Amino acid sequence: MHGPCDSARKSSPCMQNRRCTKHFPKRFVESTTIDEEGYPVYRRSDNDRTIKKDGIDLDIREPPVEKLSFYLPNEQNVIFSDDDPIDDVANRPSVKESMLLSWFETNKALPEARELTYAEFPLKFVWKKQLKRWEKRRTSVFSNGRIFFVPLGTGELYYLRLLFNVIKGPKSYDDLKKINNQNHLTFRDACYALGLLDDCKEYVDAIKEAKAELTNDELKNRCLQKLEKVLKSCGRSFHDFPTMPIPLYNEEEVDHSNRLIYDELRYNRRSLLEEHQQLLMNSTVEQKSVYDKIMRAENDAKGRFFFLYGYGETGKTFIWNTLSSGIRSRGDIVLTIASSGIASLLLPGGRTTHSRFAIPLNPTEDSICNIKQGSPLANLIIKTKLIIWDEAPMMHKYCFKALDQTFRDILRFKNVSSIDKPFGGKTVVLGGDFRQILFVIAKGSRQDIVKVTLNSSYLWSHCEVLNLTKNMRLQRDQLDAHLDELKKNSEWILAIGDGRIGSSIDGIEKVQIPDDLLINNCDDPISAIIESTYPDFFNHFSDIDWGEQRAILAPILDMVESINEYMVSLNHSPEKTYLSSDTVCMSDHSFSDLEHVSVHVMLLRNIDQSSRLCNGTRLISTRLGNRVIEVKVLMGNMAGQKMFIPRMTLTPSDARIPFKFQ
């Protein structure tokens, strides 16, 4: 029988270098097995055994927790007898030797102490209860600090607790109220200045910050444009109020009382006709065949359902541009949508599927789109001649079902037979490549993913598949000296997608990467790939054209974070930390982000697609305010445009927890 060892008895003979040489305690297993080397792995069930201490069930959880007391200034707890003179009690030395006050004193004396918050302090310091002071830890053993909970109704005490979780190294209560070299009267004001509170006042402050970069006329006009949007949503306009000023719009911002339909009809038909003729002249025989088939279906108005299947560079976007320019040049409506925000930027007048048709973000088998009969969006759908949906394989099959059921319901009032036709008899063209990423299911198997893809939908049996097989880049670059290299790389990528190269080991596909695509002989791979992608970084990092042509892709978020941290470390501009306000609870570490000027960033949310601010848009930061970040767009036809990104509410969904954070 092996006796107690490890943390239970560190002096046990089996212990060497603080580890048990017999590898006890053994891991939990449900049944006895034989390992690869022929040794038995004995059954050891996890039966949740505990011991009781003071009526509390305890197990061998670690690390230990240090409970950190705190209080408002001059409100520390004091224990005394009924007959003790009150002056003697107040003047006791122990009154000024509390855990909190000792933390302030330690911050004054030791620079390394000022690198920790109150909650982090027990990681590197230990509280000596008898001596009433903090001392440096001499061993690698540490404790987690826990600041006891107080409800919101306690007022300043609650806000003080928030500050203890984020402010490092204060030397007094006044330091806790000093934010960005500005002294605040209360702890609540300090929390607001740090962005820890959800307060309507911050919208006013954000407007004031943006005002510093706009003229009075520009600010007035932007305000009028925002008010006009609100009025439009209520079916009114500034034109209904003769005494009110009218907002000014440039050509790209023209609005109208019949907003949705007018937006789709305000294209320059003459320029679109010229563009359409030029695109037809440049199309291949294969592309012309696809174009003709779709246009015939659109002209017949009988409703057809197509899927345009083609890998990258075969000209799917070329087909979308040709179709949309041809139909719009006639004064008809074509709606171009994509499954992702970044893909929608490549489409003329593109929108995401969710924003255009109000498809639920987490659809079920019974989901429908939030479109009411007789609404402006319903009337837009009725007048639409063609719908183009790019990157369709990325979506769950229930998204297509929701749109199909919604269209049938809306269009049946115009034509009773629409209820029996796919998408209510509208001509719909989906596009994409099943070799690329499909709908993502957390921890799902291959079978789980295939089961929810588009070609598993009941609609697929009504779909006619059109194919594009010619690489347009190779067709255009016939005189290019790198033609052979481009062709070889294209064929290699296509072979990976078709599963014609690589090997399967234990269900994991492995592919040998060619040497010419690898950076070899490097001690630091992250530094090497950054140097290869961003040469002479210090002289070009604020150059928009230079940054637009470069990007590093990574398959997992951990690698993205490592690369981002390295890139940010190369930027020596002053940093600014932005803290979050969580309405469910404030965690020990509020979410925070470090920003620098001239850092390349990417939007992770669709903000304003008309301004090309959507999930995936690349930006460069130019000014860091307290409530807004000023940026310039790094991509597309909006490259170089100045934008303002405010703080906003996010409610991420996570099936692993039974509640949501905001």
PyMOL commands that set and color helices and strands:
alter all, ss='L'
color gray80, all
select helices_A, chain A and resi 6-8+86-90+93-96+99-109+111-115+121-123+152-154+156-164+173-176+187-194+201-211+216-233+238-240+251-253+259-265+269-282+285-300+316-329+341-344+353-357+376-383+392-394+397-411+416-420+422-425+446-451+454-456+458-462+472-476+483-498+515-517+525-533+537-540+544-548+557-569+609-611+636-638
alter helices_A, ss='H'
color red, helices_A
select strands_A, chain A and resi 15-16+19-20+33-34+40-41+51-53+56-58+65-68+125-128+133-136+144-147+178-179+182-183+305-309+333-338+351-352+384-390+427-432+464-467+503-505+508-510+575-579+592-596+600-602+618-624+628-633+642-646
alter strands_A, ss='S'
color yellow, strands_A
deselect
rebuild
show_as cartoon
